[in-house]
Amino acid sequence: MSADILYTFEVVINGLMSGVLYALVALGFVLIFKASGIFNYAQGVMALFAALTLVGIMEGQVPFAHVINATFGTDIHTFGWTVPALLGIALTLVVMIVFAWMVHTFVFRHLVGQEPIILFMATIGLAYFLEGVGDLMWGSDIKTLDVGIPQGGSLWVENISAHLGGDDFYGFFIDKLDITASIVAAILVAGLIVFAQYTKQGRAMRAVADDHQAALSVGISLNFIWVLVWSLAGMVALVAGVMWGAKSGVQFSLSLIALKALPVLMLGGFTSIPGAIVGGLIIGVGEKLFEYTVGPMVGGATENWFAYVLALIFLVFRPQGLFGERIIERV
Amino acid sequence: MKDTAAPYVTTDGRQIGDVLMDMRGITLRFGGVEAIKNISFDIREGEIRAIIGPNGAGKSSMLNVISGFYNPQEGEVWFRGEKRPAMKPFQVARLGIARTFQNIALFDGMSVLDNIMTGRLTHMKTGMLSQMIWKGRAEREEVENRAVVERIIDFLEIQAIRKTPVGRLPYGLKKRVELARALAAEPKLLLLDEPMAGMNVEEKEDMSRFILDVNDEFGTTIALIEHDMGVVMDLSDRVVVMDYGRKIGDGTPSEVRNNQEVIDAYLGVAHD
């Protein structure tokens, strides 16, 4: 095979890998949107907050250190211990569940039955609030997150694939982190699907997504399900935060990945878990391929806008997305 | 509950059980409007109890009070010999009171089977994790629940549509699936809000037969709201008649039929 085709392959594979990360964020959106009709603008910030919290816990940072020091004139920053990655992830998950409970109890519980736009505005408020809290709690400096995921190009893949091409081809470059992220994402999605299909709570979750009154009449507590859904979204945010954080450092621009999830959702449909995954992959591959083929002709940097243009085209021709429920207006 | 009480025999000669649900002096207000005015009545075990009345009489409100969707401002609700505190609808459902809705509330995106399985939620006890791993107790429980659901599916003759998404079914079948979901909970009290509204004669006959069979075979206590007087008279053991939020009649169908106030409410009365 010629080296050109092989490079294209490599681009596609790398696109798939970054698509997995988009899909992870989009998945969090879909979970909440399906179950409560809330478009959660804060999903990206939740990923950031989860990553910040994880770093903070692992490094033994004192939460709200700045506030405490400024108020009491002290000078404390760390507890002086470090926490192993697995324990740190478990503790962060607990924090995300507490956060889910608080979000529901103090905000959305009081907004049940409101217009979608009001719920949406509430999530925008939540996003900024959470960003501020994250800043206050853990500080605003860029942090590295090392939970022990292998990083760098996989030599194994490189060596094996090197035989495919001629002398001018040195094998595929694929980041080990991306491979790990794909495996973790696959496990997460499989787990979510098993949960939704085969457990009592999963069935109840689907029921609530469909009809509140009917759900109540079969003995489902809406509040419990909503807290559960926000917790799941928090868990997905944690996974996304860990992967993005490990890849590019934990910094506040992480919350902007939420915006990339928007075109993913428009492609995949707002209510479909497979849609979020396929949409993420298409955007990931699409923008890498586009950058590789068309990019040089227009001066590059197409990755910044390609996803949005693709989403616009989809909005015109298939507004419900690839997997979304068809919108039929009965007269 | 003790079962020492002598069997209660209606004036029509049918034997029914002890008091299952006792509504005492229920008053329900929406703002300044009194939807239900100081109504008391009881529902006895094993009977079919109808609530009838003209439009806007407060029948649906009464059903919503029983099922916990509304909490009355005054009065007490007694269930199985105990006073029931103010409750959320899902808590009432867990007590064993299942219901259907006038405008059908089903899970449109789920299959008929899944819809009916949601009726079993209150009977599932195993934890989230063991259900995910699908082992031992959880599996046994799932199999048991499926057996109950399959029996109901057979009973209501909906085998042919068990995998169909509910959203695609015609109206009459949706009503039947909703009944199946309520039955799946094996309720102590089944509430039906206009089970035959919008049906043609044939569908009504089918539904009447199912309601009678349910009462007969499972011994389920049923309280229903219905507009069609003929149907109500054929089905029910005892009837409560409401008009403008008041109770104007209570008794067997033949007693109610001859009650002057009831006749006036239904046929209208000349004011001079």
Interface residues (C-beta under 8 A of the other chain):
Chain A: G191 V194 F195 Y198 T199 K200 Q201 R203 A204 R206 A207 A209 D210 D211 Q213 A214 A215 L216 S217 V218 G219 I220 S221 L222 E325
Chain B: S67 F69 K88 P89 F90 Q91 A93 R94 A98 R99 F101 A105 L106 F107 D108 G109 M110 D114 M117 T118 G119 L121 T122 M124 T126 M128 Q131 M132 W134 R181 A182 A185
